[in-house]
Structure formats: C-alpha cells, structure tokens
Amino acid sequence: MLYKSKVAFASIDWQDFVVVETIEFTVADAEADLPLPMTRKTLENLNSIKKKADKVFEEIEPGEDIMVFL
C-alpha cells in the first residue's frame, strides 16, 4: 500500500501546479476560540433536515403563508 502511494506521488507532474494565493496565519488565528468540528453524524442529520425542508418548500404555493417550527 505504501509503495502504491509513493508511485502515485512520484507520477504527479508538479509543473502543472501554480501558487495562486498564500495564506498567512497570525498569532490571533492560533488563539482564536473556534467551535469544535462537526461529526459526520451531525452533518448527515443536517443534510437530512435540509432535504426534508427543500421537499416541503417545493410544495408551497407562491404567496402562501407558512409556519416554521424548529
């Protein structure tokens, strides 16, 4: 397996790539109080909720009053 990844890496033509932007991280970035990453299960649940909401909104007629419960 390791051999295959080395072969794949060596077969990349690095001359095809161009740096388009450089991101500089500051001390403030390192100390930022960021939320924890979402779990896969949370993302799947959000995706499921979005699909259900999209289906409901497809059925609503223009100008129709709606109530949304979260």
Steps between C-alpha positions, in 0.01 A plus 500: 500500500778742589675417174189590296468839669867577433459407134187714474678796662802462273279488191352847563626764259566779750567748219124503434435676833519872571484682834205739475488626857694469822316491829683646797395394847544745785525456876134607522409212267678253725320635808155529343223330694351285225216249536582132485465340157167334429480125513401300196172408671417868558568582135282208389218621727526857366498369144190292574322801653592715197363240258172483693474881509573526127222249429252696715590833339455351151136429591423856618314725261638853445342744746380221732550566873714245680603425858841357572575314823862434590 
